[in-house]
């Protein structure tokens, strides 16, 4: 793994809605929303996919609720994350 896009401790935002692909217990299957686009989180670990070692995976804990507590770690692809905070219109 040559290039690491994000480091542990980096603040990131969901670039798109992060949906449950069935691998996250406790998430309502009907809705499946883990983190809405623009939700702030922090990278807690990173690695590569077992089946494709060229594919980076980041474990991110996203804020959930108005108090800003961090939820359970979620595996995200680099394209699902950004460091650009969404600007409200």
Biopython code that builds the backbone (N, CA, C, O; Angstrom):
import numpy as np
from Bio.PDB.StructureBuilder import StructureBuilder

atoms = [
    (1, "UNK", "N", (0.855, -1.161, 0.000)),
    (1, "UNK", "CA", (0.000, 0.000, 0.000)),
    (1, "UNK", "C", (0.902, 1.225, 0.000)),
    (1, "UNK", "O", (1.508, 1.541, 1.024)),
    (2, "UNK", "N", (1.001, 1.900, -1.095)),
    (2, "UNK", "CA", (1.900, 3.029, -1.271)),
    (2, "UNK", "C", (1.301, 4.332, -0.753)),
    (2, "UNK", "O", (1.944, 5.052, 0.011)),
    (3, "UNK", "N", (0.087, 4.633, -1.159)),
    (3, "UNK", "CA", (-0.509, 5.939, -0.870)),
    (3, "UNK", "C", (-1.647, 5.789, 0.135)),
    (3, "UNK", "O", (-2.614, 5.066, -0.106)),
    (4, "UNK", "N", (-1.517, 6.477, 1.253)),
    (4, "UNK", "CA", (-2.582, 6.506, 2.243)),
    (4, "UNK", "C", (-3.272, 7.855, 2.111)),
    (4, "UNK", "O", (-2.647, 8.900, 2.294)),
    (5, "UNK", "N", (-4.547, 7.832, 1.799)),
    (5, "UNK", "CA", (-5.282, 9.076, 1.600)),
    (5, "UNK", "C", (-5.611, 9.755, 2.927)),
    (5, "UNK", "O", (-5.538, 10.979, 3.039)),
    (6, "UNK", "N", (-5.974, 8.953, 3.935)),
    (6, "UNK", "CA", (-6.334, 9.478, 5.248)),
    (6, "UNK", "C", (-5.535, 8.736, 6.306)),
    (6, "UNK", "O", (-5.214, 7.558, 6.148)),
    (7, "UNK", "N", (-5.219, 9.440, 7.386)),
    (7, "UNK", "CA", (-4.475, 8.870, 8.505)),
    (7, "UNK", "C", (-5.405, 8.724, 9.706)),
    (7, "UNK", "O", (-6.444, 9.381, 9.775)),
    (8, "UNK", "N", (-5.029, 7.863, 10.652)),
    (8, "UNK", "CA", (-5.776, 7.720, 11.893)),
    (8, "UNK", "C", (-5.836, 9.088, 12.574)),
    (8, "UNK", "O", (-4.821, 9.770, 12.713)),
    (9, "UNK", "N", (-7.025, 9.470, 12.988)),
    (9, "UNK", "CA", (-7.232, 10.756, 13.645)),
    (9, "UNK", "C", (-7.716, 11.854, 12.722)),
    (9, "UNK", "O", (-8.148, 12.906, 13.192)),
    (10, "UNK", "N", (-7.653, 11.632, 11.398)),
    (10, "UNK", "CA", (-8.133, 12.642, 10.452)),
    (10, "UNK", "C", (-9.649, 12.803, 10.559)),
    (10, "UNK", "O", (-10.383, 11.821, 10.664)),
    (11, "UNK", "N", (-10.110, 14.065, 10.530)),
    (11, "UNK", "CA", (-11.537, 14.336, 10.470)),
    (11, "UNK", "C", (-11.973, 14.232, 9.011)),
    (11, "UNK", "O", (-11.340, 14.799, 8.120)),
    (12, "UNK", "N", (-13.051, 13.508, 8.782)),
    (12, "UNK", "CA", (-13.588, 13.330, 7.435)),
    (12, "UNK", "C", (-15.096, 13.552, 7.473)),
    (12, "UNK", "O", (-15.703, 13.638, 8.540)),
    (13, "UNK", "N", (-15.677, 13.642, 6.298)),
    (13, "UNK", "CA", (-17.123, 13.780, 6.146)),
    (13, "UNK", "C", (-17.591, 12.742, 5.138)),
    (13, "UNK", "O", (-16.859, 12.385, 4.214)),
    (14, "UNK", "N", (-18.817, 12.260, 5.321)),
    (14, "UNK", "CA", (-19.400, 11.348, 4.337)),
    (14, "UNK", "C", (-19.642, 12.134, 3.054)),
    (14, "UNK", "O", (-20.380, 13.120, 3.066)),
    (15, "UNK", "N", (-19.035, 11.715, 1.952)),
    (15, "UNK", "CA", (-19.199, 12.387, 0.661)),
    (15, "UNK", "C", (-20.553, 12.055, 0.033)),
    (15, "UNK", "O", (-21.027, 12.752, -0.864)),
    (16, "UNK", "N", (-21.151, 10.993, 0.518)),
    (16, "UNK", "CA", (-22.459, 10.526, 0.038)),
    (16, "UNK", "C", (-23.108, 9.794, 1.192)),
    (16, "UNK", "O", (-22.456, 9.534, 2.203)),
    (17, "UNK", "N", (-24.380, 9.456, 1.061)),
    (17, "UNK", "CA", (-25.027, 8.655, 2.096)),
    (17, "UNK", "C", (-24.296, 7.322, 2.216)),
    (17, "UNK", "O", (-24.065, 6.641, 1.217)),
    (18, "UNK", "N", (-23.933, 6.953, 3.448)),
    (18, "UNK", "CA", (-23.297, 5.657, 3.705)),
    (18, "UNK", "C", (-24.413, 4.706, 4.120)),
    (18, "UNK", "O", (-25.066, 4.910, 5.144)),
    (19, "UNK", "N", (-24.626, 3.670, 3.319)),
    (19, "UNK", "CA", (-25.724, 2.735, 3.538)),
    (19, "UNK", "C", (-25.202, 1.386, 4.000)),
    (19, "UNK", "O", (-24.091, 0.980, 3.658)),
    (20, "UNK", "N", (-26.021, 0.703, 4.780)),
    (20, "UNK", "CA", (-25.688, -0.633, 5.251)),
    (20, "UNK", "C", (-25.773, -1.614, 4.086)),
    (20, "UNK", "O", (-26.801, -1.708, 3.415)),
    (21, "UNK", "N", (-24.685, -2.339, 3.853)),
    (21, "UNK", "CA", (-24.685, -3.355, 2.794)),
    (21, "UNK", "C", (-25.068, -4.728, 3.345)),
    (21, "UNK", "O", (-24.908, -5.747, 2.674)),
    (22, "UNK", "N", (-25.575, -4.736, 4.574)),
    (22, "UNK", "CA", (-25.972, -5.984, 5.217)),
    (22, "UNK", "C", (-24.954, -6.471, 6.221)),
    (22, "UNK", "O", (-25.227, -7.416, 6.961)),
    (23, "UNK", "N", (-23.794, -5.856, 6.268)),
    (23, "UNK", "CA", (-22.734, -6.297, 7.169)),
    (23, "UNK", "C", (-22.718, -5.595, 8.510)),
    (23, "UNK", "O", (-21.834, -5.854, 9.326)),
    (24, "UNK", "N", (-23.672, -4.716, 8.759)),
    (24, "UNK", "CA", (-23.682, -3.937, 9.996)),
    (24, "UNK", "C", (-24.918, -4.296, 10.811)),
    (24, "UNK", "O", (-26.017, -3.848, 10.485)),
    (25, "UNK", "N", (-24.760, -5.093, 11.862)),
    (25, "UNK", "CA", (-25.915, -5.464, 12.676)),
    (25, "UNK", "C", (-26.456, -4.253, 13.434)),
    (25, "UNK", "O", (-25.713, -3.331, 13.770)),
    (26, "UNK", "N", (-27.762, -4.273, 13.695)),
    (26, "UNK", "CA", (-28.383, -3.211, 14.471)),
    (26, "UNK", "C", (-28.838, -2.023, 13.650)),
    (26, "UNK", "O", (-29.419, -1.090, 14.205)),
    (27, "UNK", "N", (-28.596, -2.022, 12.348)),
    (27, "UNK", "CA", (-29.066, -0.949, 11.474)),
    (27, "UNK", "C", (-30.361, -1.413, 10.828)),
    (27, "UNK", "O", (-30.436, -2.516, 10.286)),
    (28, "UNK", "N", (-31.374, -0.566, 10.889)),
    (28, "UNK", "CA", (-32.672, -0.889, 10.297)),
    (28, "UNK", "C", (-32.484, -1.244, 8.824)),
    (28, "UNK", "O", (-32.072, -0.403, 8.025)),
    (29, "UNK", "N", (-32.787, -2.488, 8.473)),
    (29, "UNK", "CA", (-32.576, -2.956, 7.099)),
    (29, "UNK", "C", (-33.412, -2.182, 6.090)),
    (29, "UNK", "O", (-32.988, -1.985, 4.952)),
    (30, "UNK", "N", (-34.611, -1.737, 6.505)),
    (30, "UNK", "CA", (-35.493, -1.031, 5.578)),
    (30, "UNK", "C", (-34.876, 0.303, 5.162)),
    (30, "UNK", "O", (-34.887, 0.653, 3.981)),
    (31, "UNK", "N", (-34.337, 1.050, 6.136)),
    (31, "UNK", "CA", (-33.728, 2.345, 5.820)),
    (31, "UNK", "C", (-32.274, 2.141, 5.413)),
    (31, "UNK", "O", (-31.852, 2.593, 4.348)),
    (32, "UNK", "N", (-31.516, 1.463, 6.258)),
    (32, "UNK", "CA", (-30.136, 1.138, 5.940)),
    (32, "UNK", "C", (-29.155, 2.286, 6.010)),
    (32, "UNK", "O", (-27.988, 2.105, 5.663)),
    (33, "UNK", "N", (-29.585, 3.478, 6.452)),
    (33, "UNK", "CA", (-28.698, 4.634, 6.483)),
    (33, "UNK", "C", (-27.802, 4.581, 7.715)),
    (33, "UNK", "O", (-28.283, 4.546, 8.847)),
    (34, "UNK", "N", (-26.496, 4.575, 7.478)),
    (34, "UNK", "CA", (-25.519, 4.601, 8.567)),
    (34, "UNK", "C", (-25.103, 6.038, 8.848)),
    (34, "UNK", "O", (-25.081, 6.466, 10.001)),
    (35, "UNK", "N", (-24.774, 6.781, 7.799)),
    (35, "UNK", "CA", (-24.372, 8.187, 7.936)),
    (35, "UNK", "C", (-24.838, 8.945, 6.702)),
    (35, "UNK", "O", (-24.557, 8.544, 5.573)),
    (36, "UNK", "N", (-25.551, 10.040, 6.924)),
    (36, "UNK", "CA", (-26.012, 10.871, 5.806)),
    (36, "UNK", "C", (-24.839, 11.649, 5.225)),
    (36, "UNK", "O", (-23.862, 11.927, 5.922)),
    (37, "UNK", "N", (-24.938, 11.997, 3.955)),
    (37, "UNK", "CA", (-23.908, 12.817, 3.312)),
    (37, "UNK", "C", (-23.665, 14.059, 4.162)),
    (37, "UNK", "O", (-24.611, 14.708, 4.609)),
    (38, "UNK", "N", (-22.393, 14.385, 4.382)),
    (38, "UNK", "CA", (-22.026, 15.549, 5.178)),
    (38, "UNK", "C", (-21.786, 15.266, 6.645)),
    (38, "UNK", "O", (-21.307, 16.137, 7.371)),
    (39, "UNK", "N", (-22.115, 14.042, 7.104)),
    (39, "UNK", "CA", (-21.905, 13.699, 8.507)),
    (39, "UNK", "C", (-20.415, 13.643, 8.810)),
    (39, "UNK", "O", (-19.634, 13.057, 8.060)),
    (40, "UNK", "N", (-20.035, 14.266, 9.927)),
    (40, "UNK", "CA", (-18.625, 14.319, 10.328)),
    (40, "UNK", "C", (-18.230, 13.042, 11.054)),
    (40, "UNK", "O", (-19.018, 12.467, 11.805)),
    (41, "UNK", "N", (-16.988, 12.606, 10.815)),
    (41, "UNK", "CA", (-16.458, 11.428, 11.482)),
    (41, "UNK", "C", (-14.959, 11.524, 11.641)),
    (41, "UNK", "O", (-14.335, 12.500, 11.224)),
    (42, "UNK", "N", (-14.388, 10.503, 12.248)),
    (42, "UNK", "CA", (-12.943, 10.453, 12.451)),
    (42, "UNK", "C", (-12.437, 9.073, 12.029)),
    (42, "UNK", "O", (-13.055, 8.054, 12.336)),
    (43, "UNK", "N", (-11.304, 9.054, 11.322)),
    (43, "UNK", "CA", (-10.683, 7.796, 10.903)),
    (43, "UNK", "C", (-10.037, 7.161, 12.133)),
    (43, "UNK", "O", (-9.227, 7.791, 12.813)),
    (44, "UNK", "N", (-10.402, 5.902, 12.414)),
    (44, "UNK", "CA", (-9.850, 5.214, 13.578)),
    (44, "UNK", "C", (-8.902, 4.078, 13.196)),
    (44, "UNK", "O", (-8.167, 3.570, 14.043)),
    (45, "UNK", "N", (-8.918, 3.678, 11.922)),
    (45, "UNK", "CA", (-8.028, 2.606, 11.452)),
    (45, "UNK", "C", (-8.113, 2.567, 9.932)),
    (45, "UNK", "O", (-9.073, 3.067, 9.347)),
    (46, "UNK", "N", (-7.126, 1.982, 9.305)),
    (46, "UNK", "CA", (-7.193, 1.801, 7.855)),
    (46, "UNK", "C", (-6.465, 0.525, 7.480)),
    (46, "UNK", "O", (-5.656, -0.001, 8.244)),
    (47, "UNK", "N", (-6.770, 0.043, 6.293)),
    (47, "UNK", "CA", (-6.144, -1.169, 5.787)),
    (47, "UNK", "C", (-6.537, -1.368, 4.337)),
    (47, "UNK", "O", (-6.882, -0.418, 3.633)),
    (48, "UNK", "N", (-6.479, -2.618, 3.901)),
    (48, "UNK", "CA", (-6.841, -2.957, 2.529)),
    (48, "UNK", "C", (-7.856, -4.088, 2.540)),
    (48, "UNK", "O", (-7.960, -4.840, 3.509)),
    (49, "UNK", "N", (-8.600, -4.195, 1.453)),
    (49, "UNK", "CA", (-9.585, -5.263, 1.313)),
    (49, "UNK", "C", (-8.864, -6.603, 1.173)),
    (49, "UNK", "O", (-7.834, -6.696, 0.505)),
    (50, "UNK", "N", (-9.403, -7.619, 1.795)),
    (50, "UNK", "CA", (-8.792, -8.949, 1.751)),
    (50, "UNK", "C", (-8.749, -9.511, 0.332)),
    (50, "UNK", "O", (-7.771, -10.151, -0.056)),
    (51, "UNK", "N", (-9.806, -9.272, -0.438)),
    (51, "UNK", "CA", (-9.888, -9.829, -1.785)),
    (51, "UNK", "C", (-9.146, -8.994, -2.828)),
    (51, "UNK", "O", (-8.836, -9.488, -3.912)),
    (52, "UNK", "N", (-8.860, -7.727, -2.505)),
    (52, "UNK", "CA", (-8.172, -6.838, -3.442)),
    (52, "UNK", "C", (-7.278, -5.898, -2.641)),
    (52, "UNK", "O", (-7.728, -4.856, -2.165)),
    (53, "UNK", "N", (-6.030, -6.268, -2.499)),
    (53, "UNK", "CA", (-5.120, -5.515, -1.643)),
    (53, "UNK", "C", (-4.756, -4.144, -2.195)),
    (53, "UNK", "O", (-4.023, -3.393, -1.551)),
    (54, "UNK", "N", (-5.262, -3.806, -3.387)),
    (54, "UNK", "CA", (-5.059, -2.452, -3.899)),
    (54, "UNK", "C", (-6.192, -1.524, -3.453)),
    (54, "UNK", "O", (-6.112, -0.311, -3.647)),
    (55, "UNK", "N", (-7.248, -2.092, -2.857)),
    (55, "UNK", "CA", (-8.411, -1.309, -2.426)),
    (55, "UNK", "C", (-8.270, -0.908, -0.961)),
    (55, "UNK", "O", (-8.320, -1.756, -0.070)),
    (56, "UNK", "N", (-8.093, 0.400, -0.718)),
    (56, "UNK", "CA", (-8.006, 0.909, 0.650)),
    (56, "UNK", "C", (-9.380, 0.882, 1.310)),
    (56, "UNK", "O", (-10.399, 1.116, 0.661)),
    (57, "UNK", "N", (-9.393, 0.593, 2.604)),
    (57, "UNK", "CA", (-10.605, 0.625, 3.420)),
    (57, "UNK", "C", (-10.278, 1.443, 4.667)),
    (57, "UNK", "O", (-9.226, 1.263, 5.280)),
    (58, "UNK", "N", (-11.182, 2.335, 5.033)),
    (58, "UNK", "CA", (-11.002, 3.161, 6.224)),
    (58, "UNK", "C", (-12.111, 2.864, 7.219)),
    (58, "UNK", "O", (-13.287, 2.842, 6.857)),
    (59, "UNK", "N", (-11.738, 2.636, 8.477)),
    (59, "UNK", "CA", (-12.731, 2.508, 9.536)),
    (59, "UNK", "C", (-12.974, 3.902, 10.087)),
    (59, "UNK", "O", (-12.052, 4.571, 10.553)),
    (60, "UNK", "N", (-14.221, 4.328, 10.027)),
    (60, "UNK", "CA", (-14.596, 5.678, 10.439)),
    (60, "UNK", "C", (-15.695, 5.590, 11.490)),
    (60, "UNK", "O", (-16.640, 4.813, 11.354)),
    (61, "UNK", "N", (-15.558, 6.390, 12.533)),
    (61, "UNK", "CA", (-16.633, 6.543, 13.506)),
    (61, "UNK", "C", (-17.307, 7.875, 13.210)),
    (61, "UNK", "O", (-16.698, 8.936, 13.351)),
    (62, "UNK", "N", (-18.571, 7.809, 12.796)),
    (62, "UNK", "CA", (-19.338, 9.005, 12.466)),
    (62, "UNK", "C", (-20.100, 9.496, 13.691)),
    (62, "UNK", "O", (-20.505, 8.707, 14.545)),
    (63, "UNK", "N", (-20.289, 10.820, 13.762)),
    (63, "UNK", "CA", (-21.119, 11.391, 14.817)),
    (63, "UNK", "C", (-22.555, 10.929, 14.611)),
    (63, "UNK", "O", (-23.034, 10.824, 13.481)),
    (64, "UNK", "N", (-23.230, 10.655, 15.718)),
    (64, "UNK", "CA", (-24.649, 10.315, 15.609)),
    (64, "UNK", "C", (-25.399, 11.020, 16.728)),
    (64, "UNK", "O", (-25.015, 10.947, 17.895)),
    (65, "UNK", "N", (-26.455, 11.691, 16.363)),
    (65, "UNK", "CA", (-27.253, 12.425, 17.334)),
    (65, "UNK", "C", (-26.727, 13.831, 17.577)),
    (65, "UNK", "O", (-25.621, 14.171, 17.158)),
    (66, "UNK", "N", (-27.529, 14.646, 18.256)),
    (66, "UNK", "CA", (-27.183, 16.053, 18.467)),
    (66, "UNK", "C", (-26.018, 16.274, 19.429)),
    (66, "UNK", "O", (-25.404, 17.341, 19.414)),
    (67, "UNK", "N", (-25.707, 15.289, 20.259)),
    (67, "UNK", "CA", (-24.621, 15.454, 21.229)),
    (67, "UNK", "C", (-23.245, 15.168, 20.637)),
    (67, "UNK", "O", (-22.234, 15.372, 21.307)),
    (68, "UNK", "N", (-23.192, 14.697, 19.390)),
    (68, "UNK", "CA", (-21.916, 14.474, 18.712)),
    (68, "UNK", "C", (-21.168, 13.229, 19.140)),
    (68, "UNK", "O", (-19.988, 13.084, 18.823)),
    (69, "UNK", "N", (-21.835, 12.314, 19.863)),
    (69, "UNK", "CA", (-21.176, 11.058, 20.216)),
    (69, "UNK", "C", (-20.822, 10.287, 18.960)),
    (69, "UNK", "O", (-21.518, 10.375, 17.948)),
    (70, "UNK", "N", (-19.730, 9.527, 19.029)),
    (70, "UNK", "CA", (-19.299, 8.739, 17.877)),
    (70, "UNK", "C", (-19.953, 7.369, 17.903)),
    (70, "UNK", "O", (-20.045, 6.729, 18.951)),
    (71, "UNK", "N", (-20.408, 6.928, 16.732)),
    (71, "UNK", "CA", (-21.028, 5.618, 16.601)),
    (71, "UNK", "C", (-19.991, 4.526, 16.421)),
    (71, "UNK", "O", (-18.791, 4.762, 16.562)),
    (72, "UNK", "N", (-20.461, 3.342, 16.111)),
    (72, "UNK", "CA", (-19.574, 2.203, 15.868)),
    (72, "UNK", "C", (-18.746, 2.431, 14.605)),
    (72, "UNK", "O", (-19.194, 3.125, 13.691)),
    (73, "UNK", "N", (-17.547, 1.858, 14.543)),
    (73, "UNK", "CA", (-16.724, 2.003, 13.335)),
    (73, "UNK", "C", (-17.410, 1.390, 12.114)),
    (73, "UNK", "O", (-18.043, 0.337, 12.190)),
    (74, "UNK", "N", (-17.261, 2.086, 10.994)),
    (74, "UNK", "CA", (-17.865, 1.675, 9.727)),
    (74, "UNK", "C", (-16.766, 1.610, 8.677)),
    (74, "UNK", "O", (-15.961, 2.535, 8.575)),
    (75, "UNK", "N", (-16.716, 0.538, 7.898)),
    (75, "UNK", "CA", (-15.755, 0.433, 6.808)),
    (75, "UNK", "C", (-16.197, 1.273, 5.623)),
    (75, "UNK", "O", (-17.317, 1.122, 5.135)),
    (76, "UNK", "N", (-15.318, 2.163, 5.154)),
    (76, "UNK", "CA", (-15.643, 3.060, 4.041)),
    (76, "UNK", "C", (-14.553, 3.010, 2.980)),
    (76, "UNK", "O", (-13.373, 2.837, 3.284)),
    (77, "UNK", "N", (-14.973, 3.163, 1.735)),
    (77, "UNK", "CA", (-14.038, 3.296, 0.622)),
    (77, "UNK", "C", (-13.600, 4.754, 0.525)),
    (77, "UNK", "O", (-14.337, 5.642, 0.954)),
    (78, "UNK", "N", (-12.419, 5.021, -0.027)),
    (78, "UNK", "CA", (-11.936, 6.405, -0.119)),
    (78, "UNK", "C", (-12.914, 7.344, -0.825)),
    (78, "UNK", "O", (-13.055, 8.499, -0.425)),
    (79, "UNK", "N", (-13.588, 6.863, -1.865)),
    (79, "UNK", "CA", (-14.505, 7.725, -2.612)),
    (79, "UNK", "C", (-15.778, 8.061, -1.837)),
    (79, "UNK", "O", (-16.532, 8.947, -2.242)),
    (80, "UNK", "N", (-16.023, 7.363, -0.729)),
    (80, "UNK", "CA", (-17.186, 7.658, 0.108)),
    (80, "UNK", "C", (-16.890, 8.747, 1.138)),
    (80, "UNK", "O", (-17.780, 9.169, 1.877)),
    (81, "UNK", "N", (-15.631, 9.198, 1.182)),
    (81, "UNK", "CA", (-15.190, 10.167, 2.184)),
    (81, "UNK", "C", (-14.614, 11.414, 1.541)),
    (81, "UNK", "O", (-14.153, 11.384, 0.400)),
    (82, "UNK", "N", (-14.647, 12.504, 2.282)),
    (82, "UNK", "CA", (-14.028, 13.751, 1.853)),
    (82, "UNK", "C", (-13.571, 14.514, 3.092)),
    (82, "UNK", "O", (-14.047, 14.253, 4.197)),
    (83, "UNK", "N", (-12.663, 15.439, 2.910)),
    (83, "UNK", "CA", (-12.289, 16.326, 4.011)),
    (83, "UNK", "C", (-12.900, 17.709, 3.807)),
    (83, "UNK", "O", (-12.614, 18.642, 4.558)),
    (84, "UNK", "N", (-13.739, 17.831, 2.789)),
    (84, "UNK", "CA", (-14.442, 19.083, 2.505)),
    (84, "UNK", "C", (-15.778, 19.077, 3.232)),
    (84, "UNK", "O", (-16.629, 18.225, 2.975)),
    (85, "UNK", "N", (-15.959, 20.028, 4.141)),
    (85, "UNK", "CA", (-17.222, 20.132, 4.861)),
    (85, "UNK", "C", (-18.282, 20.706, 3.932)),
    (85, "UNK", "O", (-18.042, 21.698, 3.244)),
    (86, "UNK", "N", (-19.456, 20.079, 3.915)),
    (86, "UNK", "CA", (-20.559, 20.569, 3.081)),
    (86, "UNK", "C", (-21.022, 21.921, 3.605)),
    (86, "UNK", "O", (-21.116, 22.128, 4.814)),
    (87, "UNK", "N", (-21.307, 22.831, 2.696)),
    (87, "UNK", "CA", (-21.780, 24.162, 3.067)),
    (87, "UNK", "C", (-23.291, 24.194, 2.919)),
    (87, "UNK", "O", (-23.825, 23.902, 1.849)),
    (88, "UNK", "N", (-23.981, 24.552, 4.006)),
    (88, "UNK", "CA", (-25.445, 24.632, 3.967)),
    (88, "UNK", "C", (-25.875, 25.841, 3.161)),
    (88, "UNK", "O", (-25.303, 26.924, 3.283)),
    (89, "UNK", "N", (-26.894, 25.641, 2.334)),
    (89, "UNK", "CA", (-27.394, 26.751, 1.500)),
    (89, "UNK", "C", (-28.459, 27.532, 2.220)),
    (89, "UNK", "O", (-28.992, 28.498, 1.673)),
]
sb = StructureBuilder()
sb.init_structure("model")
sb.init_model(0)
sb.init_chain("A")
sb.init_seg("    ")
for serial, (resi, resn, name, xyz) in enumerate(atoms, 1):
    if name == "N":
        sb.init_residue(resn, " ", resi, " ")
    sb.init_atom(name, np.array(xyz, "f"), 0.0, 1.0, " ", f" {name:<3s}", serial, name[0])
structure = sb.get_structure()
